[in-house]
């Protein structure tokens, strides 16, 4: 089965510019996550969707980050305006919510460099 | 959410068995214990999950004592390709899957 698809793989922008990342989860996976992983650290949960509703966005910097999951499938994560500290890998993951054990499947990530 | 504590880094040699222990003193009754592996420039990959006692798959074994306050990931006969970061997580279903800093495992020739 196809895995979680993310694009772009790499993006370089200047501070104060905007950027958007796209994620297509595994077919049938109701839960979708966006994580931010700064170099040398573990992934940090930014937002979790269940179908097209937000389950948790407590760690999302809402003044500059936004995310949506239209029709409960694809999702986009936007940063506007970007700051230097937003340089990180943005990981998308999905899971089959019906399972009790919640195994997450991750994409390869989108690496953002803010200059 | 149960917090996990694991060593920051470990070194081992090819062919050795590696055991990484994770403590989770506040684990809840419904929580499962899950381990992920992450190679550079890749997303984390699920490797094993358990609730109690022992679980084994083609990649690793997971040992969980009766009190479930800790768990040990065992990698048999490691190779250079097992060099990665290993994350221990506890949680129920897919609610708020939180990663810690993980253990950086470095396999030496």
Interface residues (C-beta under 8 A of the other chain):
Chain A: X4 X31 X33 X35 X41 X42 X43 X44 X45 X48 X55 X56 X91 X93 X95 X97 X99 X100 X101 X102 X103 X104 X105 X106 X107 X108 X109 X111
Chain B: X32 X34 X36 X41 X42 X43 X44 X45 X46 X49 X85 X87 X91 X92 X93 X94 X95 X96 X97 X98 X99 X100 X101 X102
